[in-house]
Amino acid sequence: MAFLIYPCGCKFELQDSSLKDDIVVDDKLKEYPAIKLDFNNIDKDCKDTWNLISEGNTTGVFQVETRLGSIWCKKIQPHNIDELSLIIALIRPGCLESYMEDGKNLTHHCCERKHGREDVVYLNDTMKEILKDTYGILTYQEEAILLASKVAGMNLQQADSLRKAIGKKDTELMSKLEKEFVEGCKNTGVVTEEQGKEIFETIRASQRYQFNRCLALDTTVEVYKDYKYIIKPIKDIKIGDSLTCPGYYSDTKRSVSSDSIRWHELTNVVNIFDNGKQFISTISLSKIDDKSLRKEIDCTINHRFLCSDNVIRPVKNLDIGNILICKDGNYIIDSLWLDHTKAPTINIEVDHPRHLYYANGITTSNSHSISYAMVGYYTAYCKTHFPLQFYTSYLRGAIWKQKPLEEIKTLVNDAKKQDIYVLPPDIRNLKEEFYIENKNIRFGISEIKNIGTSAVETILRHLQSVVEKLEKPITEWKWTEFLVFCSQDINNSAYEALISCGACDCFGIGRRRMIYELKIYNMLSPGERKWIQDNFKEIKGDTLVDILQFCGKVKKEGGGCHNQGRADKLLKLKGELETPPHSTLDNVLTIAQDEEKYLGIALTVSKVDGRADAEKATHTIKDFIGCRDKYGILAVEVGEIKIIHTKKGKNPGQEMAFVNISDNSGSIDGAVCFPNVFAENGELLYEANTLLMQVERNTTQEGFIINKLWQI
Ligand SMILES: [Zn+2]
């Protein structure tokens, strides 16, 4: 058994079992072998993955892909799932928009406390127990519910209606619940009335947060294997295992009770999610007709169970006295506990139509759900170890995003940071979707504007037919062959798009020149073009000039024209090819504009490269990010701009901006333009403008500040 071994220590078994030697990933490795990858078994402590996240390199990393996510990952430096999950909660409006007396938000305070730069003070031990994982700051809704139950003595349902009231911003219900809450605090005596009010304010400021549906690791399920039923802890379950579940007919709407579950079926495990540590609740049940038979289960309060009225309910909607359907009959809930502590959890997904299976003999249902932080880690893991595949699949997925072009731009620029270049399509190897070529990624033709998915097939089919006709692969074609044999059968705007985006650069002729020649060639009559195809082998030379020379005679003189008038016309066109009325040379600006028009982004050049003053730049963006210089002058194109009004300082309410800038080497998101510079030169900051920019490295905030701007 041989492995692919990464510098971080992660290793993957090779698919080809005949290979006996391990392969080490380093700069010299040319080709990656196929590997076996199982997300359940990847290293959750891969240092390179955590470094990638902590460096704020989070484009494409689920839940922290925004600029805000990147900034807080850099500040908080997460190195485990709990810390990443904390960041995901901290960058929601609930924490960002809650300010303490010093004017700084909860997110900031949590970060300071995490790094030990600020003391964590708890009102009392109960509060400490509940809030210790989040440095004394109410971050999760689980915490809000725990507080309501432990501090104000609310039951689960009361606590949950509180959570819902917060989510819906129901002020009337909130003031009613506030009274109940403070009253409850007086009764429990855990905190004073004053403190109770304070805690309620914090809860009010918290926002909706996704719960996870998970079971504790010691939960058991019944596995059918080798004609036997075996009880196993859920942590030992593997994808593909068969578990017992209620008969599928319980899928119907009609009422179901344990009496009607007369048989059990099998359902297959299709997914296993390790959801890390979660707050756990415990349900205790006893059998209705035999109180000595008992069951118990530990799970998150969003976990769902099948009740005797055939409705599946989450724990938070259950109460003492409710009846659950179990494998051996109906059981009644004797107690429901919400625990103080977090425990490791797991979640499995089964292919039963209602996701039902028996856990500890109780009918439970979990639809697909996995912790956001875990998905975030998985995506970061892929980005770290398999960046080519990561970017290719994200680029393919860009069409599903709200702004596909923006998404493609962001990904292309981000990929440059890892020395992965996204290249224009290539006529010699056209594919429908983005694909990996050597260590780079190529555009798929369905992504080119003016070429719809329906045209893709026609183009590919036609190219193949010409390959057969000419009896040579496209790699050996000359430009004139592509012009003569393809320009009539591929729709003209698609044909032009292919040239303009760079797909035909392999012919070694400038893009403008090809477009110009196409226009001239289209002036020939269908009969003349047909004649050229038929007599192509006889033509000496391989330029369009040679072709027109050859064809520009009347038929009896061996040419392709019907009369002298046409022959003269062709020779005139030949003259226009030799001395065009305008320049047919490419320049950086036209290339950049065309690529932007057809691909959504300038790939091979940057608009900036076309500006004479761009030479005054001292660094490229990539160099500047990578070096330690405090100042740099960059020649950049302006991307998205976010203008905000200052909240603090001498004159609150002034305009300032966060600006995305890029050049051919990469991009910087959210460079800060403070009010003084913005007031002076802000009018130059508009999308697609090209500028020289003096940029300062902000060492404390790990960002960049724009000091000066010049139009170029
Ligand atoms: Zn690793």
Boltz pocket constraint, residues with backbone or C-beta under 6 A from the ligand:
constraints:
  - pocket:
      binder: B
      contacts: [[A, 6], [A, 8], [A, 9], [A, 10], [A, 43], [A, 46], [A, 47], [A, 48], [A, 49], [A, 385]]
      max_distance: 6.0
